[in-house]
Amino acid sequence: MSKYTIGVDYGSLSGRAVLVETSTGKEIASAVYEYPHAVMDKTLPDGTPLGHDWALQHPQDYIDVLAKTIPEILKKSGVNPADVIGIGTDFTACTVLPVKKDGTPLCFLDEYKSNPHAYVKLWKHHAAQDKANKLNEIAEKRGEAWLKNYGGKISSEWAIPKIWQVLDEAPEIYNAMDRWIEAADWIIWQLTGVETRNSCTAGYKAIWNKKTGYPSKEFFKALDPRLENVVEEKLGTVIVPLGDKAGELTEEMAKLTGLKAGTPVAVGNVDAHVCVPAVGIDGPGKMLAIMGTSTCHIMMGTEEHQVPGMCGVVEDGVMPGYFGYEAGQSCVGDHFAWFVENCCPASYFEDAKAKGMNIHKYLREKAQKLKVGQSGLVALDWWNGNRSVLVDVDLTGMILGMTLQTTPEEIYRALIEATAFGTRMIIENYREHGVPVEEFFASGGISQKDPLMMQIYSDVLNMPIKIAGSEQGPALGSAIFASVAAGKAAGGYDDVFEAARVMGNVKDVVYTPIPENVKVYDKLFAEYRKLHDYFGRGANDVMKRLKEIKKSI
Amino acid sequence: MSKYTIGVDYGSLSGRAVLVETSTGKEIASAVYEYPHAVMDKTLPDGTPLGHDWALQHPQDYIDVLAKTIPEILKKSGVNPADVIGIGTDFTACTVLPVKKDGTPLCFLDEYKSNPHAYVKLWKHHAAQDKANKLNEIAEKRGEAWLKNYGGKISSEWAIPKIWQVLDEAPEIYNAMDRWIEAADWIIWQLTGVETRNSCTAGYKAIWNKKTGYPSKEFFKALDPRLENVVEEKLGTVIVPLGDKAGELTEEMAKLTGLKAGTPVAVGNVDAHVCVPAVGIDGPGKMLAIMGTSTCHIMMGTEEHQVPGMCGVVEDGVMPGYFGYEAGQSCVGDHFAWFVENCCPASYFEDAKAKGMNIHKYLREKAQKLKVGQSGLVALDWWNGNRSVLVDVDLTGMILGMTLQTTPEEIYRALIEATAFGTRMIIENYREHGVPVEEFFASGGISQKDPLMMQIYSDVLNMPIKIAGSEQGPALGSAIFASVAAGKAAGGYDDVFEAARVMGNVKDVVYTPIPENVKVYDKLFAEYRKLHDYFGRGANDVMKRLKEIKKSI
């Protein structure tokens, strides 16, 4: 008799549940629910206006995802709830909210529902940048050792800058909250009635380290005396590694979802990191790139190395027992969307339309016909700053080599190549700092639908590229962790490595490097790297100076 | 009783005659005739195929321009031919042809009419590049002093590489020709029956110098022993300064044109240089930029300075008694045409169409609304190489500072600004080498129809910009020189300076620098200059390496 687990993936605009067979990893049914409140970036539901760079969510939407999607997949599949042996979830991060001791979000309480700080701050809430800047300045001045675990910089998107913003702008909310908790952990609390904190968000987003814990009281006091005891007062101190069981489904949640009370629930997880087992990765040195509007690179290593310019290294941050490394590129799919909107000529749209083709497909078909190096172009992929290696949001894009014969498809291809060179910089940076990168996997939308780009990546990296078998990588990953929470005896697995090997999968097609392309790309990458270092490491800070001029206008 | 002169401007595709009143410079009538053979770059009239990069013309077309346009303007204006006191012409250069002792073009003779080398080699005939390369190499090795008068490089477009190509590929034509002559001088020969050579093309295109003459026999022998006596055998040695009278209209030409035999004819001139008096320039330090698809900068100085990277310095090269300086930018209007064709999005075309606007006008209107420095962009205007200061055809374009918010009009404006920075480099280069630039004039199509660009130039250069009053700058300039050939007694002028002051004119509108813009452009120019030197002077030859990779594919 087959057993099943459910993975629920909470994205930025919707939640998706997938029912997976544990013995095969086969996806049986799925359902999506779009958040009614979506992203609130102008006003609260009652019309209260929000500031510039704000991005909030409503936690009721997360509960409603469970109520809508799980009954739907049970119905679609006809699977007996008794055969669903576990449930796992993953979330965007750092997506974080203030709650009472019992888990009630402050925004559920009448007295706070008009206070923007009572709501969920979504990962892309960017209004705490000044706090992040101050935090980094103070941490650097104090020589905080943990700073190097984050490539030397804490992001404004993360938990401490965000709670500091609450304290500063709405001390009444800061005082009223008993917990400041990742939505990834809050949803598990709702499912199980038990408060847990997962090692992934704690490590990558809240500056927690398995060996050294959180930053010291002195550090927090240096930020603001009122933050001295923030860890004990607002953050949890018991951190649970990924792969553990958080608890079991409550009666109330069983009623809401149609599942059986007592169903094991995995600890919370993050949408990018949870994809790793979904492609079958079961150990170190295997990099997964999750490629969409931006790219996130997740990998495990056996040692903790402080690699300059990475996003973070966290023990148990991806799978238990390994050091999880995260890096990223801020502008990948966004790059091509920008190009199509701003640079693609009318004649191309007309021709694509006449042929009934999507404009990206049309451009890719033209770009595919170009030989490597034929355009004479090289670009720096910094249209949205540089997230890894240089970690500098003030860097901007560059393209070089244009002549009067340069065509749109040549520019389009140069932008694709630039993102591939950016990935190669990340990989070479790891290698130069003692972290081996031996295999390369790709998941996310681009990996599924862009063979040209995958071949370019393979040629630029000189590595075979394996492609995720599932289009629902995060939900499948969550279902894999759910099967580990269930355990072997119940029809699941005792560890995530075995679960990954069985339930994770890649496509049959593997992109392999074409030697003659590799040879030319090696030369082009040498040019990219020289320009990367010239503009990115201080020899010519023209990009920053132009931004300053822009700001001064 | 009013007197008149006629200026005939020979362009790349047509000839234009303008009848001008000498006492006012007023243009009374004009007529255009398109060359029936246009530019021959694929085949001769009889189907004989041409090589790659060839560009020929048929000299009969030049005669036909006189036969068609002069009667037409006489008829249109009703002016009595007796009141036409002079005729002047200007030509593209170096546009050059082989002729017999009596001036008959070899291509008019039956035995040569299927030989491509018997025809006119138009300025943009680029098939002598290997000859130019060898010439430069030999000249540099021999330490030829004159090389520095041309910024260190002789162009493949000029007279010596072109005749060397004839010698090499068609020695029978080389042997059959008695003269190798600029079309600018040949047309004067046809009009007057007298062979002359003007100081402008001799100096700028045939390496002649008023003090030192042509290069030595030893130099020519080093190129090819058969060229040892090329000067005496094929080029004329009597050079006539601009402003002189070449001769008088023959009976035959009087019949052809409807003018009176004996009408004074000015010595030949070049379409760019002849524009200088047309804007009223009468002395040194006043730069004229003739702005179209590319830009040509002409100026006079009182001393001969060897300015690195200029196109040439020639005594009597613009007006008698001064040293004429020429510089240029290879990609100005072409830049914007490329942008519109390759980078301008469909939505802009649709919106422009809905508003009934030309797309350039539409883009300029959007670009005009931007504040200086607001885009955060800076570009290098090398889409077609760099003609002056760096003199390097292998340089390519660059643009820097793009973000996901960058708009098409921002890029469009950055390209305009890049050409303005390029002009400022040329001016600063002159100043740094002892050649003062005190005033700035603009003529050519762009100066007439693009106020945004003119204002940007004024702000970037921090100089007022005066705009040519005539849209027919070359023809007006030729008419001015014609009035000098006629002389004061006949109703003309005794020198070109006085003629320029009276007959030349600028528009009432002068573009003056806006101090707040100047301040920001000074900062942006500093960035441009740094990038210009980094990519242009050897610190990073990435553009050349990319071109090499491109060639090797």
Interface residues (C-beta under 8 A of the other chain):
Chain A: C331 D334 W338 E341 N342 C343 C344 P345 A346 S347 Y348 F349 E350 K371 V372 G373 Q374 S375 G376 L377 V378 W383 N384 T396 G397 M398 I399 L400 G401 M402 T403 L404 T406 T407 P408 I411 V520 K523 L524 E527 K530 L531 Y534 F535 N540 V542 M543 R545 L546 K547 I549 K550 S552 I553
Chain B: C331 D334 W338 E341 N342 C343 C344 P345 A346 S347 Y348 F349 E350 K371 V372 G373 Q374 S375 G376 L377 V378 W383 N384 T396 G397 M398 I399 L400 G401 M402 T403 L404 T406 T407 P408 I411 V520 K523 L524 E527 K530 L531 Y534 F535 N540 V542 M543 R545 L546 K547 I549 K550 S552 I553
